[in-house]
Each structure stands twice: as structure tokens, then as C-alpha cells.
Amino acid sequence: MNDWIQITLLDDIPRQGCRIVELDHDDMLNRIAVFRTVTDEIHAVHDKCPHRGGPLSQGIVHGGLVTCPLHSWKIDLATGEAVLPDKGCARTYATKVEDGRVYLRLA
């Protein structure tokens, strides 16, 4: 079974920016923030800060982190983990880029 789905084009995500993808998976609507770093790494994270549920998609991307716009928690885009001293984790999703297309794995 192929569990990779094409979600967007790489060029549709600004560097140090984000694009929202809403997917119906496991009978739930999942709002996923797909981030692009300045070095063109792509990361997908559930669009909800583990602190108070702030929209990570509206945060500032710097390096491999995003800063939540509500309370300035920093979330590692690769792992979803909050940067110390904060504790918590946002769900992450595997991504890949092939021929300028961005794919997401839900499994």
C-alpha cells in the first residue's frame, strides 16, 4: 500500500514559511502545517502547539524551529519537541520531495 500522498508543490511553500494542509484521515480532520526552511528542508507538524494549542502555522520559522505566536514556545520542526525549558510535543509527519512535489506520509 502506498501511504505517500502529494500535498503541494515545493515552490508553493515560501522559504521560512508555511502552508496549511487539511486532510481527512482516520475519520478526523487533520490540520497540518507544512514548513519550508531557508535550506529547503520540508517538515510537517500538527498545527497545534503542545502548550495551549496555538496555531504553529502562524509562527516564525528560524533555523529548524518555529516559534508559536501565542506564548513564544519554540518547537523543533524535525521532532515536534518543545525546546527546553518548555516540555511537550506536537505530532510530526514524514515528508519527502520528488521532482518539485511535496509528499506526506500519514502512516
Phi and psi restraints in degrees (value plus and minus 20) as a CYANA .aco file:
   2 ASN   PHI    -110.5   -70.5
   2 ASN   PSI      90.1   130.1
   3 ASP   PHI    -120.3   -80.3
   3 ASP   PSI      -9.4    30.6
   4 TRP   PHI    -110.5   -70.5
   4 TRP   PSI     112.3   152.3
   5 ILE   PHI    -145.6  -105.6
   5 ILE   PSI     120.0   160.0
   6 GLN   PHI     -95.5   -55.5
   6 GLN   PSI     110.6   150.6
   7 ILE   PHI    -135.0   -95.0
   7 ILE   PSI     -47.0    -7.0
   8 THR   PHI    -190.8  -150.8
   8 THR   PSI     159.8   199.8
   9 LEU   PHI    -119.5   -79.5
   9 LEU   PSI     126.6   166.6
  10 LEU   PHI     -75.3   -35.3
  10 LEU   PSI     -62.1   -22.1
  11 ASP   PHI     -87.3   -47.3
  11 ASP   PSI     -33.6     6.4
  12 ASP   PHI    -103.8   -63.8
  12 ASP   PSI     -25.4    14.6
  13 ILE   PHI    -130.6   -90.6
  13 ILE   PSI      97.7   137.7
  14 PRO   PHI     -88.1   -48.1
  14 PRO   PSI     127.5   167.5
  15 ARG   PHI     -80.0   -40.0
  15 ARG   PSI     117.7   157.7
  16 GLN   PHI      38.3    78.3
  16 GLN   PSI      14.7    54.7
  17 GLY   PHI    -156.9  -116.9
  17 GLY   PSI    -185.9  -145.9
  18 CYS   PHI    -169.3  -129.3
  18 CYS   PSI     135.8   175.8
  19 ARG   PHI    -155.4  -115.4
  19 ARG   PSI     119.9   159.9
  20 ILE   PHI    -112.5   -72.5
  20 ILE   PSI     117.5   157.5
  21 VAL   PHI    -145.2  -105.2
  21 VAL   PSI     108.9   148.9
  22 GLU   PHI    -130.4   -90.4
  22 GLU   PSI     102.7   142.7
  23 LEU   PHI    -146.8  -106.8
  23 LEU   PSI     118.1   158.1
  24 ASP   PHI    -110.7   -70.7
  24 ASP   PSI      90.0   130.0
  25 HIS   PHI    -160.5  -120.5
  25 HIS   PSI     112.5   152.5
  26 ASP   PHI      36.0    76.0
  26 ASP   PSI      21.2    61.2
  27 ASP   PHI      40.5    80.5
  27 ASP   PSI       5.8    45.8
  28 MET   PHI    -153.8  -113.8
  28 MET   PSI     123.8   163.8
  29 LEU   PHI    -105.1   -65.1
  29 LEU   PSI      98.2   138.2
  30 ASN   PHI    -125.3   -85.3
  30 ASN   PSI     104.4   144.4
  31 ARG   PHI    -118.8   -78.8
  31 ARG   PSI      92.5   132.5
  32 ILE   PHI    -135.4   -95.4
  32 ILE   PSI     109.3   149.3
  33 ALA   PHI    -113.1   -73.1
  33 ALA   PSI     102.0   142.0
  34 VAL   PHI    -127.3   -87.3
  34 VAL   PSI      93.7   133.7
  35 PHE   PHI    -123.6   -83.6
  35 PHE   PSI     129.2   169.2
  36 ARG   PHI    -145.0  -105.0
  36 ARG   PSI     104.6   144.6
  37 THR   PHI    -103.8   -63.8
  37 THR   PSI     152.9   192.9
  38 VAL   PHI     -83.3   -43.3
  38 VAL   PSI     -43.6    -3.6
  39 THR   PHI    -118.1   -78.1
  39 THR   PSI      -3.0    37.0
  40 ASP   PHI      48.6    88.6
  40 ASP   PSI       0.5    40.5
  41 GLU   PHI     -95.0   -55.0
  41 GLU   PSI     122.4   162.4
  42 ILE   PHI    -134.1   -94.1
  42 ILE   PSI     110.6   150.6
  43 HIS   PHI    -152.5  -112.5
  43 HIS   PSI     122.3   162.3
  44 ALA   PHI    -141.3  -101.3
  44 ALA   PSI     109.0   149.0
  45 VAL   PHI    -156.6  -116.6
  45 VAL   PSI     120.9   160.9
  46 HIS   PHI     -74.4   -34.4
  46 HIS   PSI     112.2   152.2
  47 ASP   PHI     -99.9   -59.9
  47 ASP   PSI      36.7    76.7
  48 LYS   PHI    -173.0  -133.0
  48 LYS   PSI      96.0   136.0
  49 CYS   PHI     -84.5   -44.5
  49 CYS   PSI     118.4   158.4
  50 PRO   PHI     -88.0   -48.0
  50 PRO   PSI     -31.9     8.1
  51 HIS   PHI     -97.2   -57.2
  51 HIS   PSI     -88.5   -48.5
  52 ARG   PHI    -152.1  -112.1
  52 ARG   PSI      -2.5    37.5
  53 GLY   PHI      59.0    99.0
  53 GLY   PSI      -2.0    38.0
  54 GLY   PHI     -82.1   -42.1
  54 GLY   PSI     134.5   174.5
  55 PRO   PHI     -97.9   -57.9
  55 PRO   PSI      81.6   121.6
  56 LEU   PHI     -79.7   -39.7
  56 LEU   PSI     -48.4    -8.4
  57 SER   PHI     -81.7   -41.7
  57 SER   PSI     -39.8     0.2
  58 GLN   PHI    -118.0   -78.0
  58 GLN   PSI     -14.2    25.8
  59 GLY   PHI    -102.5   -62.5
  59 GLY   PSI     156.7   196.7
  60 ILE   PHI    -117.8   -77.8
  60 ILE   PSI     107.0   147.0
  61 VAL   PHI    -110.0   -70.0
  61 VAL   PSI     109.9   149.9
  62 HIS   PHI    -167.7  -127.7
  62 HIS   PSI     101.7   141.7
  63 GLY   PHI      40.8    80.8
  63 GLY   PSI    -150.3  -110.3
  64 GLY   PHI    -120.2   -80.2
  64 GLY   PSI       3.3    43.3
  65 LEU   PHI    -142.9  -102.9
  65 LEU   PSI     140.0   180.0
  66 VAL   PHI    -147.8  -107.8
  66 VAL   PSI     118.2   158.2
  67 THR   PHI    -120.5   -80.5
  67 THR   PSI     102.6   142.6
  68 CYS   PHI     -81.6   -41.6
  68 CYS   PSI     116.3   156.3
  69 PRO   PHI     -93.0   -53.0
  69 PRO   PSI     -35.3     4.7
  70 LEU   PHI    -103.8   -63.8
  70 LEU   PSI     -71.9   -31.9
  71 HIS   PHI    -152.8  -112.8
  71 HIS   PSI      -2.2    37.8
  72 SER   PHI      44.0    84.0
  72 SER   PSI       4.0    44.0
  73 TRP   PHI     -87.2   -47.2
  73 TRP   PSI     121.5   161.5
  74 LYS   PHI    -122.7   -82.7
  74 LYS   PSI     108.3   148.3
  75 ILE   PHI    -135.9   -95.9
  75 ILE   PSI     108.9   148.9
  76 ASP   PHI     -91.8   -51.8
  76 ASP   PSI     100.9   140.9
  77 LEU   PHI     -87.9   -47.9
  77 LEU   PSI     -49.4    -9.4
  78 ALA   PHI     -94.9   -54.9
  78 ALA   PSI     -55.7   -15.7
  79 THR   PHI    -130.9   -90.9
  79 THR   PSI     -41.0    -1.0
  80 GLY   PHI      62.3   102.3
  80 GLY   PSI     -23.6    16.4
  81 GLU   PHI     -96.0   -56.0
  81 GLU   PSI     120.2   160.2
  82 ALA   PHI     -90.3   -50.3
  82 ALA   PSI     124.3   164.3
  83 VAL   PHI    -100.5   -60.5
  83 VAL   PSI     115.7   155.7
  84 LEU   PHI     -75.7   -35.7
  84 LEU   PSI     123.7   163.7
  85 PRO   PHI    -106.1   -66.1
  85 PRO   PSI     -21.9    18.1
  86 ASP   PHI     -94.8   -54.8
  86 ASP   PSI     134.4   174.4
  87 LYS   PHI    -152.0  -112.0
  87 LYS   PSI     116.7   156.7
  88 GLY   PHI     130.7   170.7
  88 GLY   PSI     151.0   191.0
  89 CYS   PHI    -170.8  -130.8
  89 CYS   PSI     114.3   154.3
  90 ALA   PHI    -118.3   -78.3
  90 ALA   PSI     124.3   164.3
  91 ARG   PHI     -86.5   -46.5
  91 ARG   PSI     117.4   157.4
  92 THR   PHI    -133.2   -93.2
  92 THR   PSI     140.7   180.7
  93 TYR   PHI    -150.0  -110.0
  93 TYR   PSI     123.6   163.6
  94 ALA   PHI     -89.7   -49.7
  94 ALA   PSI     121.0   161.0
  95 THR   PHI    -152.4  -112.4
  95 THR   PSI     140.0   180.0
  96 LYS   PHI    -172.5  -132.5
  96 LYS   PSI     136.4   176.4
  97 VAL   PHI    -142.4  -102.4
  97 VAL   PSI     106.6   146.6
  98 GLU   PHI    -155.7  -115.7
  98 GLU   PSI     106.4   146.4
  99 ASP   PHI      32.2    72.2
  99 ASP   PSI      18.8    58.8
 100 GLY   PHI      58.6    98.6
 100 GLY   PSI     -14.7    25.3
 101 ARG   PHI    -127.2   -87.2
 101 ARG   PSI     119.0   159.0
 102 VAL   PHI    -119.8   -79.8
 102 VAL   PSI     109.9   149.9
 103 TYR   PHI    -137.8   -97.8
 103 TYR   PSI     131.0   171.0
 104 LEU   PHI    -147.3  -107.3
 104 LEU   PSI     119.8   159.8
 105 ARG   PHI    -129.3   -89.3
 105 ARG   PSI     102.4   142.4
 106 LEU   PHI    -105.7   -65.7
 106 LEU   PSI     -43.6    -3.6
